[in-house]
């Protein structure tokens, strides 16, 4: 059952990462072609946005599966601490 829960989010995550990779490849081509800086910045924003949204999907999946399981096993504080460390590092 845990494998089934991870399957759909995994497909969504991979799909989003491939889209971000396509955006990043376009940025590389734009730099190689000496594209106008503002256009490059717009494309970089698309990469950042895509990765941010991918992170949201990963976090949602983690909360629904790993954190829910940890809470069920009485490890709520450890699960919360782990998530807080992610946000402290990424800030």
TITOR-688923 format. One record per residue: residue in three letters; y, x, z of N, C-alpha, C, O, CB in turn. Coordinates in steps of 0.2 Angstrom, whole numbers, plus 5000, padded with zeros to 4 digits. Glycine has a CB too. Example, Ala and Ser with C-alpha at 12.3 -4.5 7.8 and 13.67 -1.06 7.14 Angstrom:
BEGIN
ALA497250665039497850625039498450665039498350715042497850575045
SER498950645035499550685036500050645039500650675040499750705029
END
This chain:
BEGIN
UNK499450045000500050005000500650045000501150034997500049955006
UNK500650105004501250145004501350174997501950184995501150205009
UNK500850194993500950214986501250164982501750184978500250234983
UNK501150104983501450054979502150044980502650034976501149984980
UNK502350054986503050044988503450104985504050094983503150044996
UNK503150164985503550224982503550224975503950254972503150284985
UNK503150184972503050184964503750164961503950194957502450144962
UNK503950104962504550074959505150114961505550134956504650004961
UNK505250134967505850174968505750244965506250274962505950184976
UNK505250274964505150334961505250324953505650374951504350354962
UNK505050274950505250264943506050254943506350284938504950204941
UNK506350224947507050214947507450274948507950294944507350164952
UNK507150314953507450384954507450434948507950464946507150414960
UNK506850434945506750474939507150454933507450494930505950474937
UNK507250384932507650364927508350384928508650404923507550284927
UNK508650374934509250394935509450464935509950494932509450374942
UNK508950504937509050584936509050604929509350644927508450614940
UNK508650574925508550584918509250564914509450604910508050554914
UNK509550514917510250494914510750544916511150564912510450424916
UNK510750564922511150614925511050684921511550724919511050634932
UNK510450704919510250764916510650754909510850804906509550774915
UNK510550694906510850694899511650694899511950724895510650624896
UNK511950674905512650684905512850754906513350774903512950634911
UNK512450784910512550854912512450904905512850944904512150884917
UNK511950884901511850924895512450914891512650954887511250894892
UNK512750844891513350834887513950874889514350904885513550764887
UNK514050884896514550924898514450994896514951024894514550924906
UNK513851024896513751094894513951094886514251144885513051114895
UNK513751054882513951054875514651044874514951084870513650994871
UNK515051004878515751004878516051064880516551084876515950944883
UNK515851104885516151164887516051214881516451254879515851194893
UNK515451214878515251264873515751244867515851294863514551254871
UNK515851184866516251164860517051164861517451144857516051094858
UNK517251184867517951194869518251124869518851124867518251244865
UNK517951074872518151004872518751004877518751044882517650954874
UNK519250954876519850944880519550934887519150894889520250884877
UNK519950974892519750974899519650904902519250894906520251014903
UNK520150854900520150794903519450754901519150724905520750754901
UNK519250764895518650734893518050764897517550724898518550744885
UNK518050824898517550854902517550834909516950814912517650934902
UNK518150824912518150794919517850724919517550704924518850794921
UNK518050684914517750614914516950614914516650584917518050574908
UNK516750664910515950664909515650694916515150674918515750714903
UNK516050744919515750764925515750714931515350714935516250824928
UNK516250664930516250614935515650564934515450534939516950574934
UNK515450564928514850524926514250554929513850514932514750514919
UNK514250614929513650654932513650644940513150624943513650734930
UNK514250654943514350644950514150574952513750564957515050664952
UNK514350524949514250454950513550444950513250414954514650414946
UNK513150464944512450454943512050484949511550454951512250484937
UNK512250544951511850584956511950544963511550534967512050654957
UNK512650524964512750484970512350424971512050404976513550474971
UNK512350384965511950324965511150334966510850304969512050284959
UNK510950394963510250414964510150424972509550404974510050474960
UNK510550464975510550474982510450414986510050404991511050514984
UNK510850354984510750294987510150264987509850234991511350244984
UNK509850274981509150244980508650284984508150254987508950244972
UNK508650344984508250384988508350364996507850354999508350464988
UNK508950364998509050345005508750275007508450265012509850345006
UNK508850225002508650155003507850155004507550125008508850114997
UNK507550194999506850205000506550235006506150215009506550244994
UNK506950285008506750315014506850275020506350275025507250385016
UNK507350235021507450185026506950135026506650115031508150155025
UNK506750105020506250055020505550075021505150035023506350025013
UNK505450135020504750165021504650205027504350195032504450195014
UNK504950265026504850325031505150305038504850305043505150385029
UNK505750275038506050265044505750195047505650195053506850245043
UNK505650155043505250095046504650105049504450085054505150035040
UNK504250155046503550175049503750215055503350205060503250225044
UNK504250255056504350295062504550255067504350265073504950345060
UNK504950205066505150155071504550115074504450105080505650105068
UNK504150095069503450065071503050105076502650085080503150045065
UNK503150175075502750225079503150245085502850295088502550285075
UNK503650215086504050235092504450295092504650325097503650245098
UNK504650315085504950375084505650365081505950395077504550425079
UNK505950315084506650295081507150345082507550355077506850225085
UNK507250375088507750425089507650485084508150515082507750455096
UNK507050505083506950565078507150545071507450585068506150585078
UNK506950485069507150455062507950455062508150475056506850395061
UNK508250435067508950425066509250495066509750505062509250385072
UNK509050545070509250605070509250645064509650675061508950655076
UNK508650635061508550665054509050635049509250675045507750645052
UNK509150575049509650545044510350575045510750585041509650475044
UNK510550575052511150595054511250675051511850695049511250595061
UNK510750715052510850785050510950785042511350835040510150825051
UNK510650745038510850745031511550725030511850765026510350685028
UNK511850675033512550665032513050715035513550725032512650595036
UNK512850745040513250805043513250865038513750895037512950825050
UNK512650875035512650935030513050915024513350955021511950945029
UNK512950855022513250835015514050815015514350815010512950775013
UNK514250815021514950795022515450845020516050825020515150775029
END
